[in-house]
């Protein structure tokens, strides 16, 4: 063929609707085996290689993709946007960054409006938008390719990139236990983020393995922002027997705990160890610098964008995390010489 085959060519060759081809490409579970075979045979005959840059869903390509997000940490989102942008720049594709509120009942309509107005060729979803039912339904109905960063549900639905949040939290909790801490406070992430539950699970798993009884009063609610970290830190330090270490589910909340501890005149980390999660730039600028889990946010976003642009089969990639030791964590005071 003189021109590269597109999704309409595949549909015509297979004798099916464009929507059916799209469902096969996206691994939709409700496609019969015979129909899937017809589409796959047509793709093979046409040497069809789907990609965002070449896929034509609504008349003509726009050479732009969208990043849709809802996250309270500016440090986290800066790195996510940077990773997407780095990949887009290489491929000559424009990146649109669109914030949404996943609790807004009209969020599905907002996403449909974004796609309709911009004609983007594909979308990267950042957590917690990755698991917003209204957004997922809207994108599925629009037949537009999208890749999710750190989804917690419907893993087979689309391509995704992620880290093992539970294991990362287990690693940090185990690190604190190995230093001698037995009363370890934990500040949960935002309830809309599935990763929040995974991180709490990892915290509890490490305690169980070490034979340390789980104490529900040592777990505080959080919202992935500085203010919730301050509130949780104050509640933990107000206890009759406060924890010797606090592990917050992200760096913003850990910074809030540090602020409360400084305000109370505590010596850090001698009187209180504080650990975070993400390894944002904030972790290196607070004092003392945060011991934290390095989540490769820019790499996650870059990989998600690469998968989206390349197209093809559904792909799931787990990237490695690392525990970064800095000055905010030490053995509890009773164990110091």
Residue pairs with C-beta under 8 A, 6 or more apart in sequence:
1 46
1 47
4 49
4 54
5 46
5 47
5 48
6 48
6 54
6 55
6 56
7 18
7 21
7 22
7 25
7 48
7 50
7 55
7 56
7 57
8 18
8 56
9 46
9 48
10 21
10 39
10 42
10 43
10 46
10 48
11 17
11 18
11 20
11 21
11 42
13 42
13 45
13 46
14 20
14 21
14 38
14 39
14 41
14 42
15 38
16 35
16 38
16 39
18 57
18 143
19 143
20 31
20 35
20 39
21 39
22 57
22 143
23 30
23 31
24 31
24 35
24 36
24 39
24 40
25 50
25 145
25 311
26 140
26 145
26 157
26 158
26 314
27 156
27 157
27 158
27 313
27 314
28 140
29 156
31 39
42 48
49 311
49 312
50 145
50 311
50 312
51 309
51 310
51 311
51 312
52 65
52 93
52 121
52 122
52 145
52 308
52 309
52 311
53 61
53 63
53 91
53 93
53 121
53 309
54 61
55 61
55 121
55 122
55 145
55 311
57 121
57 143
57 144
58 119
59 119
60 119
61 121
62 94
62 118
62 119
62 120
62 121
63 92
63 93
63 94
63 121
64 93
64 94
64 95
64 96
64 118
64 120
64 121
65 84
65 88
65 93
65 94
65 95
65 96
65 120
65 121
65 122
65 123
65 124
65 305
65 308
65 309
66 95
66 96
66 97
66 98
66 114
66 115
66 118
66 120
66 122
66 123
66 124
67 80
67 81
67 84
67 95
67 96
67 97
67 98
67 123
67 124
67 126
67 301
68 98
68 99
68 100
68 111
68 114
68 123
68 124
68 125
68 126
68 129
68 135
69 77
69 80
69 97
69 98
69 99
69 100
69 125
69 126
69 129
70 99
70 100
70 101
70 102
70 126
70 128
70 129
70 132
70 192
71 77
71 80
71 126
71 127
71 128
71 224
72 190
72 223
72 224
72 225
72 252
73 224
73 225
73 250
73 251
73 252
73 278
73 280
75 251
75 252
75 278
75 280
75 281
75 282
76 224
76 250
76 252
76 278
76 280
76 297
77 126
78 281
79 280
79 297
79 298
79 301
80 126
80 149
80 297
80 298
80 300
80 301
81 95
81 97
81 301
82 298
82 301
83 297
83 298
83 299
83 300
83 301
83 302
83 303
83 304
83 305
84 95
84 97
84 124
84 301
84 302
84 304
84 305
85 95
86 298
86 302
87 301
87 302
87 305
87 306
87 309
88 94
88 95
88 305
91 309
93 121
93 309
96 114
96 118
96 120
98 114
100 107
100 110
100 111
100 129
100 135
101 107
102 128
102 129
102 132
102 134
102 135
102 192
103 192
104 110
105 134
107 132
107 134
107 135
108 134
108 135
108 137
108 138
109 138
111 134
111 135
111 138
111 139
112 138
112 142
114 120
115 123
115 139
115 142
115 144
120 144
121 144
121 145
122 144
122 145
122 146
122 147
122 308
122 309
123 139
123 144
123 145
123 146
123 147
123 308
124 146
124 147
124 148
124 149
124 301
124 304
124 305
124 308
125 135
125 146
125 147
125 148
125 149
125 151
126 149
126 150
126 301
127 148
127 149
127 150
127 151
127 152
127 193
127 194
127 195
128 190
128 192
128 193
128 194
129 135
130 148
130 149
130 150
130 151
130 152
130 160
130 194
131 151
131 152
131 153
131 154
131 194
136 154
136 157
139 146
145 158
145 308
145 311
146 158
146 308
147 158
147 159
147 160
147 161
147 304
147 305
147 307
147 308
148 158
148 159
148 160
148 161
148 304
149 160
149 161
149 162
149 300
149 301
149 304
150 160
150 161
150 162
150 163
150 165
150 194
150 195
150 300
151 157
151 158
151 160
151 162
151 194
152 193
152 194
152 195
152 197
152 198
153 194
155 316
156 314
158 314
159 304
159 307
159 308
159 314
159 315
159 316
160 304
160 315
160 316
160 317
161 300
161 303
161 304
161 307
161 316
161 317
161 318
161 319
162 300
162 316
162 317
162 318
162 319
163 295
163 296
163 300
163 318
163 319
163 320
163 321
164 318
164 321
165 195
165 198
165 199
165 202
166 198
166 199
166 201
166 202
166 205
167 202
167 321
168 199
168 202
168 277
168 293
168 295
168 321
168 323
169 198
169 199
169 200
169 201
169 202
169 203
169 206
169 247
169 249
169 277
169 293
170 202
170 203
170 205
170 206
171 202
171 206
171 293
171 321
171 323
172 202
172 247
172 275
172 277
172 291
172 292
172 293
172 323
173 184
173 186
173 202
173 203
173 206
173 207
173 247
174 206
174 209
174 210
175 275
175 291
175 323
175 325
175 329
176 184
176 245
176 247
176 273
176 275
176 329
177 184
177 206
177 207
177 210
177 212
179 245
179 273
179 329
179 330
179 331
179 332
179 335
180 331
180 332
180 335
181 243
181 244
181 245
181 273
181 331
181 332
182 212
182 244
183 215
183 218
183 241
183 242
183 243
183 244
183 245
184 203
184 207
184 212
184 218
184 243
184 244
184 245
184 246
184 247
185 218
185 219
185 220
185 232
185 236
185 242
185 243
185 245
185 246
185 247
186 200
186 203
186 218
186 219
186 220
186 246
186 247
186 248
186 249
187 219
187 220
187 221
187 222
187 228
187 229
187 232
187 233
187 246
187 247
187 248
187 249
187 253
187 254
187 257
188 196
188 199
188 200
188 219
188 220
188 221
188 222
188 249
189 195
189 196
189 199
189 222
189 223
189 224
189 249
189 250
189 253
190 196
190 222
190 223
190 224
191 221
193 224
196 222
196 249
199 249
199 277
200 219
200 249
203 247
204 214
207 213
207 214
208 214
217 239
218 236
218 243
220 231
220 232
220 235
220 236
221 228
221 232
222 228
222 229
222 232
222 248
222 249
222 250
222 253
223 253
224 249
224 250
224 252
224 253
225 252
225 253
225 256
226 252
226 253
226 255
226 256
226 259
227 256
228 253
228 256
229 248
229 252
229 253
229 254
229 255
229 256
229 257
229 259
230 256
230 257
230 259
230 260
231 256
232 248
232 253
232 256
232 257
233 246
233 256
233 257
233 258
233 259
233 260
233 261
234 260
236 242
236 243
236 246
236 257
237 260
237 261
237 264
237 266
237 272
242 272
243 272
244 272
244 273
244 332
244 333
245 272
245 273
245 274
245 275
245 329
245 332
246 254
246 257
246 272
246 273
246 274
246 275
247 275
247 276
247 277
248 254
248 256
248 257
248 274
248 275
248 276
248 277
249 277
250 276
250 277
250 278
250 280
251 276
251 277
251 278
251 279
251 280
251 282
251 283
251 290
251 292
252 280
252 282
253 276
254 274
254 275
254 276
254 277
254 283
254 286
254 290
254 292
254 328
255 276
255 282
255 286
255 290
257 274
258 268
258 274
258 286
258 287
258 288
258 290
258 328
261 268
261 271
261 272
261 274
262 268
266 272
268 274
268 288
268 328
269 288
269 327
269 328
269 329
269 330
270 330
270 333
270 336
271 333
273 291
273 328
273 329
273 330
273 332
274 290
274 291
274 328
274 329
275 290
275 291
275 292
275 328
275 329
276 283
276 290
276 291
276 292
276 293
276 328
277 292
277 293
277 295
278 292
278 293
278 294
278 295
278 297
279 292
279 293
279 294
279 295
279 322
279 324
280 297
282 290
283 289
283 290
283 292
283 324
283 326
284 290
284 326
286 328
288 326
288 327
288 328
289 326
289 327
289 328
290 326
290 328
291 323
291 324
291 325
291 326
291 327
291 328
291 329
292 323
292 324
292 326
293 321
293 322
293 323
293 324
294 321
294 322
294 323
294 324
295 321
296 319
296 320
296 321
299 319
300 319
303 317
303 319
307 315
307 317
330 336
